Amino acid sequence: MSGAATPALGKHPQHGPFAWVGAFTGFYPAQADEFAGLDPVTRFLYASRSVILVISAQSAVMAGLLAATHRRFELVPFVLVFAGFVVLHAISNLSNDYFGYRRGHDTPDSPRRRYTLHPIASGAVTPRLLAGGLVILGALAVAIAGYFVALRGWPALLLAVVGAILLYAYDAAPRALKELGLGELAAFAVWGPLMIGGGYYVITGRLSAEAFVASLPVGLGVASILVGKHIDQRAFDTSQQQRTLPVLLGETGARRLNQLAVGGMYAVIVVAVAAGSLTPFALVVFVAAPRGLRALQVMSRPAPSEPPPGYVGWPLWYHRVCLVHNRAFGWLYIGGLALGAIFPHVRIG
């Protein structure tokens, strides 16, 4: 399997706005000198795994576009939804590293320490600074939640409580969801129905069945990224008594499940368009089908024992191909939803 068959995720400018953009579009620095040379903002972005934060930004944009399609878009709630989703995702990533390090899971031989520098273990970020950053981000999240509770009432409070519980339960709880084979299901629920369906509600003040249907491919895509990552680190997770879904299902079963998730993203779009829940413009996601087929092909067989020449991000293999596919699918889906917002009456069903 050649390195050329694997889509590149970008390189790393060192300073300024181009470096910040690169933190969202490239992969993680793998060497200490790369991380040390970054400006403070870029270093923090990489510490929060900013390349993954894009999926939360995408969910917020999708919720806003669905609201615009129904002519119920409100700017201030949308901006706060966008900021809130990215902040919560950053909290989740930083919390994952904080508790993983404290509990001794992020050992030097762990996949987490191999595909990029660990912000605490590498010394790039101290535990105190990371905890302080979590407090600041948490305060922002609480303030945004308070605004929506005041604006939308108890349903917004319920959404905030459910989100907070899932955020805590995923990796901070004594028995975390990811240790019980439930982390992947939680990812589907959070980045799909909760963010897009719930985001639509707090933007508009109304629930929408169409928004929840539209959220399903997104939830499946995010779940595929996480399942892929947990397949990549299944052997290590088994040794650490981390009972992720791939540990419970076995590698072959998990790869088959992930193939269903990737295929399901397209199947839901087709059904939703046929039923009239989405405009036909959503079918533009099929432009990403070659990357989806690439993901299916990669997941059809075991990972290689060594990375191809020039490969970035090893030992992440299934994770990366799912991430590359999901990134393309997400932006195309946003494009289709944007066209649907401009021409909302173009429907098949």
N, C-alpha and C positions, 0 to 999 in steps of 0.2 A: 504494500500500500504506500504510495508515494506521498511525499510532503505536499506536492502541488495539488493533490486532491483535497487538501484540507484548507478551507478558507482562512485567510489571515485575519487577525483581529486588530492589527494596527501596531504602530510604534509609539514611543513615548517622548514627546517634547518635554523639556525640563522645567521651563518657567513660563508664567503668564497665561493669558487666556487660551492660547493654543494647547498648552499643557493641560489646562482644565478640561477642554473639550476632549483631548486625547484620553483623559482618565475615564470618560464616559464611553469612548468608542474603541479604545485599545484593550489589551489584556493586562494582567498584573505584572509589575516588575518582579523579576525572579532573583536578582542579585542585590547584595547590600549596597554596592556602590551606586546602582541605579536609584535605589530608594533614597539614599543619602543626598543625592544631587537634586532632588525635587524641591520646589518651593513649598512653604508650609501648607498652602491651600491644596496643592496637588497631592501632597503627602497625606493630608487628611482624607481627601477624596478616595485615594487608593486604599487607605486604612478602612474606610467604610464600604469598600468593594463597589465603587461607583459604577463599574461596568454593568452591574446587576440592577442598580437603582433605576436604570432606564425603563425597566418593565413596570415599575410603579408609576413613573411619569406617563407611560403609555396608557395605563389603566385610567388615570385621571383624565387624560385627553379624550379617551373613548367615552367616558361618562359625560364629559362636556359636549362632545359632538352628538351624542344621542339626545341630550337635552336640547341642543340647537335644532336637531331634526324635528322634534316635537314643539318647537318654538317656545321653549320654556327656559332658555339659557339665562343665567344670571352671572355677571362677571365676577363680583367679589366672592361669592361662594365657590365658584370654580377655581379662582386663584388660590383660595385657602385649601380646597380639596387637593389641588396639585402639590402645594407645599406640604400639607399634612401627610400625604401618601409617601412622598420622598423622605420626609423626616422619620416617619415610622419605619420605613424599610431600612434606613441608616441605623436606627436604634436596634433593629433586629440583627443586622450584620455585626455591629459593634458588640452587642450583648452576646452574640454567639461566640465571638472571639474571647470576650472577657470571661464568660463562664466556662468555655472550653479550656482555657488556659488555667483557670483556678482549680478546675476539677481534674486536671492532669490528663485530659484527652488529647490536647494539642502537643504531643510529644515530638521530639526532633524527627522521628521516622514517620510521622503522620502525614497523610496526603495534604492536609491543610498547610503544613510547613514546607511541603515540597513544591507546590505549584506557584507559591509566592511567599514573600516574607510575612511572617506573623507580626502584626503591629506591636504587640507587647513583647513576645519572645525575642524579636530582633532588636528591641531597645528603641525602635523608632518612636514609639508612643509608650509612656509609662502607664501602669495600671491606674495611678491616681488621675492622670490627665484623661485617660479613657473614661474613667468613672465620672469625672467632671463634665466631659463632653456629653455623656449619656444623660446627666442631670439637666444640662442646658437644652438638649434636644427633647427630653421628656417634658420640660416646662413649656416649650413651644407646642408640643402635641396637646398638652392639657389645655393651653389657651385656645387653640383652634377648636378642640372639642367643646370647650365652654361656649364659644361663639355659636356653634351649630346647635347646641342644646337650647340656648336662648332663642335662636332663630326658628328652629323646627320642632322643639319640644321633646317629649319623651321618646319618640322613635329614634331621634338622633342620639339620645342618651343610651338607648339599647344598643345601637350600632357601635357607639364608642366603647361600651362595656364589653361587648363581644370581641371587638378588635383588641382591647387591652388584655382580655383573658387569653386569647390565642397568642398574642405577642409574648406574654409571660410564660404560657404553658409550653411554647415551642422549645425553648432551651433553658429558661431561667428556673422553672419549677423543679423541685427535687426529683420528680419522675417526669422528665420532659416528653413532649409528644413525639419527638424524633427518636426517642429511645423505646417507644411503644408501637412503632410501625404506623403512626398516625400523622407524622409530620408532612408527608406528601399530600395526604388528604386535606390537611389544614392549609397548605399552600394553594391547592385548587380552590378552596372556599374563600380564602382571603383575597387573592389576586383576581378571582373571577367574580362570583356573586357579591361578596362583601364590598369590594372596592368599586366595581362598576355599577352593580345594582344599588348598593348603598350610597355610592358617590352621586349617582343620578338623583336619588331621593333628596340628599342634603342640598344639591344644587337647585332642584326644582320644587321641593316640598311635596312631591308626589311619587308613589311607587309605580313601577312600570314592568309589566311582564316581558315586554320587548327588550328592555335593558337587561333583565336577568338572562334571557335567552342569548342575547348578544355577548354576555359575559362568559359563557361556557367555553368557547374556543380559547379564550385568554387563560382561564383557569387551567385548562388541559395543557396549554403550552408551558405555563410556569411549572406545573407539576412534572412535566416531562424533563425540564431542566434539573429539578431537584432529584427526581428518580435517577436520571443519568449520573448525577454527581454521586449519589449513594451507591450506584452500581460500581462506579470507579473506586470507591473506598470501602467496598463491602468486606474485603478480607480484614482490613484494619478495624472497621466497626465491629466485626465479629469478635476480634480479640479484645475489644474494649467493652463488650457487652452492650453495644449500641444496637438495639433491635429495630433498625430501619426497615422499611418495606422490602428492599432488595435482600436484606439479611433473612427476613421471614420467607420470602418467595423463592430465594435462590437466584443465581445470576440469570439463568435461562428464562425463568418465569418473569423476572423483572424486565428483561429486555423485550419479551413479548408484550408485557403490559405497556411499556413505553411506546412500542410500535402502534398499539391500539390508541394511545393518547394522541400521538402525532397524526395518525389517520383520522381520528375523531375530530380534530380541529377543523378539517376540511368538510367532513360529513355534516357537522352541525351547521356550518355556513350554508351548505347546499340546501339542507332541510329548512333553515330559517328563511332563506330567500324564496324557496318554493312556497312556504306558508305565508309569505308577505310580512314576516316580522322584521326582515332586513331588506333594503333596496338591492337590486341586482348589482350595484356598484361594489358591494362587498365581495363579489366573486373575483375581484382583482387580486385577492390573496393567492390565487392559483399561480401568479407569477413567482411565488416562493416555492411552488411545488418541486422544482429541481432540488432545492436544498432539503425539502421534506423527504424526497426520495433518497437523497444522500444520507439523511439521518436514519431512514428505515434500513438502508443497505448496511450502514455501519453497525446498527443494533442487531442485525441478523447473524452476526458472528462474534466470537470472543475478541477482546481487545488484543492488540499485538503485545509482545513481551517488552518491546522497546519502542520509543517514539520514532516516527519517521524523521529524516534529516530536516532541520529547521523548524520542527514543531515547537510551538509555544504553549506552555500550560500543563505539561506532563506532570503528574499522572492522570490528569483529567482528560478523558477520551470521549465517552458518551455524553458527558456534561457539555463539552465544548461544541459538539456537532448539534446538540439540541439547542444550545444558546444561539449559535449562528443562525439556525433555522428560525427560531422564535423571534429573533431580532428583525429579520426580514419580514416574516409574517405579520408582526405587530405593526411595523410602519406601513405596510401595504394595507392592512386592515384599517388603520387610521385614515389612509387616503380614501379608501372606499366609504368609510363613514362620513368623511368630509364631503364627498360628492353627494352622498345621501342627504346630508344636511342642506346642501344647496338645492337639490332636486328631490324633496321628500316624497312626492306623490308618484314617483316612478316605482311601481311595485309589480310583482308577478302574481302573487296570491290575492 
